[in-house]
Amino acid sequence: MPIVFVVAVLIALFAWDMTANRVLASTLQGLILTVALLWIIFGAILLLNTLKHSGGIMAIRNGFSGISPDRRVQALIVAWLFGCFIEGASGFGTPAAVAGR
């Protein structure tokens, strides 16, 4: 990633004739967006670990087993319902990461 960043800066400066101030501003904007996304992912992982250590994951797993013994139905429930819960609790992009784990 650092190599791609340097190449992108060089292209911006020399091929597109961007000013150094604009490149620096774009870099700072990218860093701020990165921190915001990492904060959301941190919240999702914190929620997952809280559920795991409090026994919430086992309670959820037992509830899914009570609905249907078929693993395919359980996978659909995890993908849709639990994914929606994580989406509302932590933010965008995290249901796939947490449900896939």
N, C-alpha and C positions, 0 to 999 in steps of 0.2 A: 504494500500500500504506500509506503513512503516513496518508492521509486515512481509509482504512477502519479503521486502528488507532484513530485518534482517535474515530471514530464508535462503534466497538465499546466503547471505554472509557466514552464518554458514556452509551451505552445501559446498560452494566453498572452504572454509578454511579447513574443516575437512574431507569431503568425497572425494573431488577432489584434495586435497593437493596443492591448489594454494597459492602463496605467498601473503602477505598482500599488497605489492606494486602492484601486478597485479589486485587484487580486488579493490584497491583504483583507479587505472588507469581506470578500467572498469566503476566504479561509476562516475568518472569525465567525461568520454566519454558519458555516458548516460545522465548526466546533460546538457552537451553541445548540444546533439541532441534534448533534451527536449526544451531547450531555442530556438533553431532554429525552431522547429515545432510550438511553441507558438507564435513566431514572425510572421509566416505565417498566423496562425489563427487570430492574432490580425489585420493583414492587411485586411483580408477578412471581419471581423466584422466592421472595420473602413470604408471600402468601402460600406458595406451594410447600415450603419448608415448615411453615406454621401448621398447616393442615397435616403434614406428615408426622410431625413430632407430637401433636396434640391428639392423634388418633382419628382425626377427621377423614383421612384417606381410607382407613379401614372401614369406617362407618359408611362412607360413600360406596366403597366396593361391596360391602354386604348388602346395601340397598339395591345396587345394580343386580346382584345375584338373585335377590328376591323377586325382581321384576321378570327376569327371563334367564334360564340357564344357558341359552344360546349365546356364544361369544360374539357372533356377528351383530346381534341386537344390542349387546352391551357396548360394542364399538361405536355403533350409531348413536347411542345415548351419550357416550363420552364425547364424541365429536360434536354433537349439536348442543345438548343441554349444558354439559359442564363447560364446553367451550364458550357458550354465551355467558355463563356466570363469570368466568375469568375475564371475558371481554368487558363486562360491566364493572368488574372490580378493579382492573388494572389498566386497561387501555388496549389500543389497537396492536395487532400483530402478535400478541402473546398467547392466544389460545392454541395456535398450531404448535408453538414451542413447548408449552406446558403439557398439552394433551399427547403430544408425540413422545414426551419423556416418559 
